[in-house]
Amino acid sequence: MDSLALAAERVAATSSRNEKVAHLAAYLRALSNDDLALAARFLSGLGKLSVGHATMRAALEAATKWDRETISLCYREVGDSGETIAHLCRPITKGEPMPLTLAATYFETLQHTRLTQSKVDLLTRIFQTHSAPALKFFVKSITGNFRIGLQEKMLEDALALATGQPSAAVRAANNRCGDLAAVALSARSGELEKIEVTLFHPLDFMLAQPFDESKELDTPANWYAEDKYDGIRSQLHVANGTVKLFTRGLDDTTAAFPEIVLAFTGQPGPLILDGEVLAFRDGRPLPFHLLQQRIARKKVSQKTRNEIPVLFLAYDILMHQGELVFDKPIEHRRAILESLRLSNLSQQTQLQSHAQIEELFQAARARGNEGLVLKRRGSLYESGKRGANWLKVKRPFATLDVVITAAEHGHGHRAGVLSDVTFAVRDGDRFLNIGKAYSGLTDAEIKELTKLLRASTIERYAGGRVQIVRPEIVLEVAFDGLQRSPRHKSGYALRFPRIVRWRRDKGPADIDTLSHIHSLFHTFSTATPA
């Protein structure tokens, strides 16, 4: 873990992608086979454990004898558990090295330890024993976020560079099996072609680029159009009567949708479909917030199934009868899909004109869907790529002028600034919260905004991390949907809110009102009825 920490620090110290890859490749190249496999697992986040902040803090208190307030203050300043623990343990640790094999043993022990106090005792000994850099990245491995600007594709490129294999071959092998440790060893031995698809392991999804509507699409006749659905992007695997569902985040969500499992149990396989899980009734999709109620459930009652019925709507195929069809043209894949005679299949229209895009978009919205996905004729399924062969036509539902009422410190490089803001609409003389956003402003704007928010702070909560401010600063926010919610005093919540701009030209008296929200909700409910 010590040499991994050194390599990770070098990666974090540069903003150059090529330099990050080169530093990591040099580290990986020097490792033994056993350490190469372990390093790949740690770097790809496979070591993430369910160790809560309270457990980590209790161990840190026991190891360092620092009080909780000091630990919280340190965390607020750096915004990262690994950084905090390394900083506070540096004066008290014995500084012993932590080989990757020992780190893996610690992980396995923590994974199989059920008693919280036993976890605290083990972590305390670890914090008192090993070097600060090793502790920092050991903890980062536990939390599953290195925060060094390292993306999985960079890690794949580093493995390719370290083993002398083509990046595309390493990436394809990792997508087929999802085990970067196995890929690393196969790359080193020159046997990447032997790695086969692991069924019931989610493959990377093909993604769509946003369509810039200010520019005309090239020849419309070269494109197909399908509705863009407001559900859960999902991948469905079927073989020998077993059915599993995976989200775009590659999480197994099978247990939440037993009726989909039942619907596909008799489907011949091996089969992998790409599509969308939708809450659906009377021929129309239900609002997404209803579907959200089912996502994380391990057991779904019949009552819930009756109230929020769901279906899987397929729109592409990755495997048919055990054969991968990534590299087949879209027309070939579509013909296979239609031959399966599925109950729910996305409708596809070949475009003829630019004007037709607007017509189809409005028709999709009228059906309660988000917009359109345009797919190029003859295109292949580019797993894990956001290429130009799929384009999404999607517009915000609306924008609002709102006022900031609270702000919170961010994480990582934004730990020292107030980047996460809560905002409100006006109801007479009151300001009622309706949402929270953290994206849309530049780093320079956030830095300037932080100074103003700190100057207008009237209360602090969560150890000072959350600051209540005077309602003075106005933002314009865009959002994709509106739903009733008891979480906010306005009684509503915005779906996917993001900051469009800082409205320096407006004051609190100019923001949107609760009555306007009522009107928007009526419009939204009419467009997407429950």
Residue pairs with C-beta under 8 A, 6 or more apart in sequence:
1 42
1 97
1 98
1 99
1 100
1 102
1 103
1 130
1 134
1 137
1 138
2 97
2 98
2 131
2 133
2 134
3 27
4 27
4 39
4 42
4 43
4 100
4 137
5 131
5 133
5 134
5 136
5 137
6 27
6 133
7 23
7 24
7 26
7 27
8 137
8 146
8 148
8 150
9 133
9 148
10 23
11 20
11 23
11 24
11 148
11 149
11 150
12 147
12 148
12 149
14 20
14 23
15 149
17 154
20 149
20 150
20 154
20 158
21 154
21 157
21 158
21 161
22 158
22 161
24 43
24 150
24 154
24 155
24 158
24 162
25 158
25 159
25 161
25 162
26 162
27 39
28 36
28 39
28 40
28 158
28 159
28 162
28 184
29 162
29 163
31 39
33 185
33 188
34 101
35 100
35 101
36 181
36 184
36 185
36 188
37 181
37 182
37 184
37 185
38 100
38 101
38 103
38 104
38 181
39 100
39 184
40 155
40 159
40 180
40 181
40 183
40 184
41 47
41 104
41 180
41 181
42 100
42 103
42 137
42 141
43 146
43 150
43 155
43 180
44 152
44 155
44 180
45 141
45 144
45 145
45 146
46 180
46 181
47 104
47 107
47 141
47 142
47 144
48 141
48 142
48 143
48 144
49 107
49 110
49 111
49 142
51 110
51 119
51 123
51 142
53 81
55 116
55 119
55 120
55 123
56 81
56 85
56 123
56 139
56 142
57 68
57 71
58 120
59 119
59 120
59 121
59 123
59 124
59 126
59 127
60 66
60 71
60 84
60 85
60 88
60 89
60 123
60 127
61 67
61 68
61 71
62 120
62 124
63 89
63 92
63 123
63 124
63 127
63 128
64 71
64 88
64 89
64 92
64 127
66 88
69 463
71 84
71 88
72 463
73 463
73 464
74 84
74 87
74 88
75 81
75 84
76 409
76 415
76 463
76 464
76 465
77 415
77 416
78 84
78 87
78 415
79 409
79 410
79 411
79 412
79 414
79 415
79 416
80 140
80 147
80 411
80 412
80 415
81 139
81 140
81 143
82 135
82 136
82 137
82 138
82 139
82 140
82 143
83 136
85 127
85 135
85 136
85 139
86 132
86 133
86 135
86 136
86 139
87 132
89 127
89 128
89 132
89 135
90 132
92 128
93 127
93 128
93 129
93 130
93 131
93 132
93 135
94 128
94 129
94 130
95 130
95 131
95 132
96 129
96 130
96 131
97 130
97 131
97 134
98 130
98 131
98 134
98 135
98 138
103 134
103 138
103 141
106 122
106 126
106 138
107 141
107 142
109 122
110 119
110 122
110 123
110 142
113 119
113 122
126 135
126 138
127 135
130 138
137 146
140 146
140 147
147 411
147 412
152 174
152 180
153 171
155 180
156 167
156 170
156 171
156 174
156 180
156 183
157 167
157 170
159 165
159 170
159 180
159 183
159 184
159 187
160 166
160 167
160 169
160 170
160 187
161 167
162 188
163 170
163 184
163 187
163 188
165 187
165 190
165 192
169 187
169 192
169 193
170 183
170 187
170 192
171 384
172 192
173 183
173 186
173 187
173 192
173 195
174 180
174 183
175 203
175 204
175 383
175 384
176 195
176 196
176 197
176 198
176 203
177 183
177 195
177 196
177 197
177 198
177 201
178 198
178 201
178 202
178 203
178 250
179 198
182 195
183 192
183 195
186 192
186 194
186 195
197 203
197 319
197 324
199 237
199 239
199 270
199 272
199 319
200 237
200 239
200 242
200 244
202 235
202 237
202 246
202 247
202 250
202 252
203 235
203 272
203 318
203 383
203 384
204 383
204 384
204 385
205 233
205 235
205 248
205 274
205 383
205 384
206 274
206 316
206 381
206 382
206 383
206 384
206 385
206 387
206 390
207 385
207 386
207 387
207 390
208 373
208 386
208 390
208 391
208 392
209 386
209 387
209 388
209 390
209 391
209 392
210 391
210 392
210 394
211 217
211 374
211 391
211 392
211 393
213 393
216 354
217 223
217 351
217 354
217 357
217 374
217 391
220 351
220 352
220 353
220 354
220 356
220 357
221 350
221 351
221 352
222 376
222 377
223 350
223 351
223 374
223 375
223 376
223 377
224 330
224 348
224 349
224 350
224 351
224 374
224 375
224 376
224 377
225 348
225 349
225 350
225 351
225 356
225 357
225 360
225 372
225 373
225 374
225 375
226 315
226 346
226 347
226 348
226 349
226 372
226 373
226 375
227 346
227 347
227 364
227 367
227 369
227 370
227 371
227 372
227 373
228 364
228 369
228 370
228 371
228 372
228 373
228 392
228 393
228 394
229 276
229 278
229 285
229 313
229 346
229 369
229 370
230 278
230 285
230 288
230 368
230 369
230 370
230 481
230 528
231 276
231 277
231 278
231 279
231 285
231 288
231 291
231 313
232 247
232 248
232 253
232 276
232 277
232 291
232 295
233 247
233 248
233 275
233 276
234 245
234 246
234 247
234 248
234 253
234 274
234 275
234 276
234 277
234 312
235 245
235 246
235 247
235 272
235 273
235 274
235 275
235 318
236 243
236 244
236 245
236 260
236 264
236 271
236 272
236 273
236 275
236 312
236 314
237 243
237 244
237 245
237 246
237 269
237 270
237 271
237 272
238 264
238 267
238 268
238 269
238 270
238 271
238 272
238 273
239 269
239 270
239 271
240 269
241 265
241 266
243 254
243 260
243 261
243 264
243 265
243 267
244 252
244 254
245 252
245 253
245 254
245 256
245 257
245 260
245 261
245 277
245 312
246 252
246 253
247 253
253 277
253 295
254 261
255 297
255 298
255 299
255 300
256 294
256 295
256 296
256 297
256 298
256 300
257 277
257 294
257 300
257 310
257 312
258 300
258 305
259 305
259 309
259 310
259 311
260 277
260 310
260 311
260 312
263 311
263 312
263 343
264 312
267 340
268 321
269 321
269 322
270 319
270 321
270 322
271 317
271 319
271 320
271 321
272 317
272 318
272 319
273 312
273 314
273 316
273 317
273 318
273 337
274 314
274 315
274 316
274 317
274 318
274 381
275 312
275 313
275 314
275 315
275 316
275 346
276 312
276 313
276 315
277 291
277 310
277 311
277 312
277 313
278 285
278 286
278 291
278 310
278 311
278 312
278 313
279 285
279 286
279 287
279 288
279 290
279 291
279 294
279 308
279 309
279 310
280 286
280 309
280 310
280 311
281 309
284 367
284 368
284 528
284 529
285 367
285 368
285 369
285 528
286 308
286 528
286 530
287 481
287 483
287 528
287 530
288 481
288 483
288 495
289 481
289 483
289 485
289 493
289 495
290 308
290 530
291 308
291 310
293 304
293 308
294 300
294 304
294 308
294 310
297 304
311 343
311 344
312 344
313 344
313 345
313 346
314 337
314 342
314 344
314 345
314 346
315 337
315 345
315 346
316 333
316 337
316 381
317 325
317 333
317 336
317 337
317 340
318 324
318 325
318 326
318 381
318 383
319 325
320 336
325 332
325 333
325 336
325 381
326 380
326 381
326 382
326 383
327 380
327 381
328 380
328 381
329 378
329 379
329 380
330 375
330 376
330 377
330 378
330 379
330 380
330 381
331 377
331 378
333 381
334 348
337 345
338 345
348 375
349 360
350 377
351 357
351 374
357 372
357 374
357 393
360 372
361 371
361 372
361 393
364 370
364 371
364 372
365 371
365 527
366 527
368 527
368 528
368 529
370 394
370 480
371 392
371 393
371 394
371 395
372 392
372 393
372 394
373 390
373 391
373 392
373 393
374 390
374 391
374 392
374 393
375 389
375 390
376 388
376 389
376 390
379 389
379 390
380 389
382 389
394 480
396 478
396 479
396 480
397 479
397 480
397 481
397 482
397 495
397 520
397 524
398 478
398 479
398 482
398 520
399 476
399 477
399 478
399 479
399 500
400 425
400 434
400 476
400 477
400 479
400 494
400 511
400 512
400 516
400 517
401 474
401 475
401 476
401 503
401 506
401 510
401 511
401 512
402 423
402 424
402 425
402 434
402 435
402 474
402 475
402 476
402 477
402 511
402 512
403 423
403 424
403 426
403 431
403 471
403 472
403 473
403 474
403 475
403 508
403 511
404 421
404 422
404 423
404 453
404 469
404 471
404 472
404 473
404 474
404 475
405 422
405 423
405 424
405 431
405 433
405 468
405 469
405 471
406 421
406 422
406 433
406 466
406 467
406 468
406 469
407 418
407 420
407 421
407 422
407 450
407 453
407 466
407 467
407 469
408 418
408 419
408 420
408 421
408 422
408 462
408 465
408 466
408 467
409 415
409 416
409 417
409 418
409 419
409 420
409 465
410 417
410 418
410 419
410 420
410 438
414 443
414 446
417 446
417 447
417 450
418 446
418 449
418 450
418 453
418 454
418 467
419 438
419 441
419 446
419 450
420 436
420 437
420 438
421 436
421 437
421 438
421 453
421 475
421 499
422 433
422 435
422 436
423 433
423 434
423 435
423 436
423 437
423 475
423 477
424 431
424 432
424 433
424 434
424 471
424 489
424 490
424 511
425 431
425 432
425 434
425 490
425 511
425 512
425 513
425 514
425 516
425 517
426 432
426 508
426 509
426 511
426 512
426 513
426 514
427 490
427 513
427 514
427 515
431 471
431 508
432 488
432 489
432 490
432 491
432 514
433 488
433 489
433 490
434 488
434 490
434 492
434 493
434 494
434 517
435 477
435 479
435 488
435 493
435 494
435 497
436 497
437 475
437 477
437 497
437 498
437 499
439 498
439 499
440 477
440 498
440 499
440 500
440 501
441 449
441 499
441 502
445 502
449 473
449 502
452 472
452 473
453 467
453 469
453 473
454 467
456 469
456 470
456 472
456 473
457 467
457 468
457 469
458 468
458 469
458 470
459 467
459 468
460 466
460 467
460 468
461 467
461 468
471 508
472 507
472 508
473 502
474 502
474 503
474 504
474 506
474 507
474 508
474 510
474 511
475 499
475 500
475 501
475 502
475 503
476 499
476 500
476 501
476 503
477 494
477 497
477 498
477 499
477 500
478 497
478 498
478 500
479 494
479 495
479 496
479 497
479 498
480 495
480 496
481 494
481 495
481 496
481 524
481 528
482 492
482 493
482 494
482 495
482 517
482 520
482 521
482 524
483 492
483 493
483 495
484 491
484 492
484 493
484 521
485 491
485 492
485 493
487 493
490 514
490 517
492 517
492 521
503 510
